[in-house]
Amino acid sequence: MEHLIGVDMGGWLDRGVTLVVAVAFAALVQRVVVRLMHRLLDASNLPSASIFINIVRALIWALALLSVMQPVFGVDPAGFVAALGVVSLAISLGMQDTISNIIGGISLMVSKSVQPGDRITVGQVTGEVTDVTWRSTTVRVRGGAQEVIPNSVLSNTSVLHVTGWTVGCCGVPVAVVPGADLDAVAQECCAVAAQELADLLDPDFATDVVFTAFTAYGTQGEIRLHVRDNVAFSTAQDRLVRALSGRAWLASAL
């Protein structure tokens, strides 16, 4: 019957059995490896760790496919891999930015150099990290705006981790007339700030005044305010300047 219909039933049966065995073995290996990886990654608290498991799954099934290409489909796996390499090269050239961002994201997640909750400064951007994905990192800047930074940029740029004291500190420069009582001026500035900016200031940090130089107009100083995360620096600075305007100890210019 096999010769009458031109089909080698024995050969197809062998190929079918080989394919079933390869699939069953790959499924078993995947199950064992995935369980082990779940335990390791859960213990590491790695963000978005499922991507690593998916990558391993893909590798297991790719190896299983290569192992049955010759005996089941009659395709030379070496030639298939070479052709796949050419296609992958062409795709990678067209997706350089995406691939760079993904590699940068993997690096950030593995090293944990930047994590949600961190306060960082990158270039001109300062704020709190709210999310780290495979392609980008989201930073909430003062005032609530969200800045999305590609991971490739973040990986190649110096990242400064800042403290709560630094991230909320804004200064109001002042010039005090010669002969004024600097201690009294500092106390008055702090008292006015506490009264006029009570809803803007961060209660965890105290307002202070530092005097840094002598000028032709008097003593130069700075009132250092610490405002809440959702408050723009300019809002606090404007309100304090208006409250202090016209004080007898203010010099005419800096």
Buried (B, 14 or more C-beta within 10 A) or exposed (E): EEEEEEEEEEEEEEBEEBBEEBBEEBEEBBEEBBEEBEEEBEEEEBBBBEBBBEEBBEEBBEEBBBBBBEEBEEEEBEEBEEEEEEEEEEEEEEEEEBBBBBBBBBBBBEEEBBBEEBBBBBEEEBBBBBBBBBBBBBBBBBEEEEBEBBBBBBBEEEBEEBEBEEBBBBBBEBBBBEEBEEEEBBEBBBEBBEEBBEEBBBEEBEBBBEBEEEEEBBBBBBBBBBBBBEBBBEBBBEBBEEBBEEBEBBBEEE
